[in-house]
C-alpha cells in the first residue's frame, strides 16, 4: 500500500482510497450525521412540547387526583 492511500470500510468492504478522499468522505458523513442529529433534536422538542400539552389537557379534564401521568 502506498503511503498516500488509506482503507475506508464501507459496509463490509474495505475500499483503498487516497487519504484526501477518505478525509472528504468522513467529513461528508460527519456533516450528514450532524444534520440528522439536528433534525432529531427538533423532532424531540416537538414531541416533548406536544406531550406537555396533552398532559395539561388530561389533568384539566380528569384532575390530578384521578390520573397519574409519568413526568
Backbone torsions as a table, in degrees:
resi	resn	phi	psi	omega
1	UNK	NA	134.7	179.3
2	UNK	-74.7	150.5	-176.6
3	UNK	-61.4	-28.6	-177.6
4	UNK	-83.2	0.6	-178.1
5	UNK	-105.5	151.9	177.7
6	UNK	-141.5	163.1	178.5
7	UNK	-104.9	136.0	178.1
8	UNK	-124.0	125.3	-179.8
9	UNK	-84.5	121.4	177.2
10	UNK	-122.2	108.2	-174.7
11	UNK	69.4	-117.7	178.7
12	UNK	-110.5	10.4	-175.1
13	UNK	-116.9	139.2	173.2
14	UNK	-96.2	126.4	178.8
15	UNK	-103.1	135.4	175.0
16	UNK	-90.9	119.1	-177.1
17	UNK	-137.8	165.9	174.7
18	UNK	-70.5	155.5	-178.8
19	UNK	-61.2	-35.5	178.4
20	UNK	-64.0	-42.2	178.7
21	UNK	-66.2	-39.1	177.8
22	UNK	-63.1	-45.7	179.9
23	UNK	-63.1	-41.0	178.9
24	UNK	-64.0	-41.5	179.2
25	UNK	-64.6	-43.2	179.4
26	UNK	-64.1	-42.4	178.7
27	UNK	-62.5	-39.4	176.4
28	UNK	-62.7	-43.4	178.8
29	UNK	-62.6	-41.8	179.7
30	UNK	-62.5	-45.8	178.7
31	UNK	-60.9	-42.5	179.4
32	UNK	-62.8	-44.1	180.0
33	UNK	-67.5	-38.5	177.6
34	UNK	-63.8	-39.4	177.3
35	UNK	-64.6	-41.3	179.0
36	UNK	-63.6	-42.8	178.7
37	UNK	-63.0	-43.0	179.1
38	UNK	-61.6	-42.5	178.4
39	UNK	-64.0	-40.2	178.9
40	UNK	-67.7	-34.8	177.2
41	UNK	-65.7	-40.4	177.1
42	UNK	-63.7	-43.1	179.2
43	UNK	-63.4	-40.6	178.4
44	UNK	-62.9	-43.3	177.9
45	UNK	-61.4	-40.9	178.7
46	UNK	-63.5	-46.3	-179.4
47	UNK	-64.7	-41.6	179.4
48	UNK	-63.3	-41.3	177.9
49	UNK	-64.1	-45.5	178.6
50	UNK	-62.0	-39.9	179.1
51	UNK	-61.4	-43.1	178.8
52	UNK	-63.0	-40.6	178.8
53	UNK	-64.3	-45.3	180.0
54	UNK	-63.9	-40.7	178.0
55	UNK	-62.7	-43.9	179.4
56	UNK	-60.2	-42.9	179.5
57	UNK	-65.7	-42.1	-179.7
58	UNK	-67.3	-43.6	177.3
59	UNK	-63.9	-35.3	177.0
60	UNK	-66.5	-36.6	-177.6
61	UNK	-79.5	-42.7	-173.8
62	UNK	-106.5	-14.2	-179.1
63	UNK	85.9	155.6	-177.1
64	UNK	-76.2	-19.1	-179.7
65	UNK	-81.9	-24.0	-174.8
66	UNK	-90.7	-23.7	179.1
67	UNK	-132.8	155.6	178.8
68	UNK	-130.3	103.9	178.4
69	UNK	-99.9	136.9	-179.8
70	UNK	-66.3	143.7	177.9
71	UNK	-91.6	NA	NA
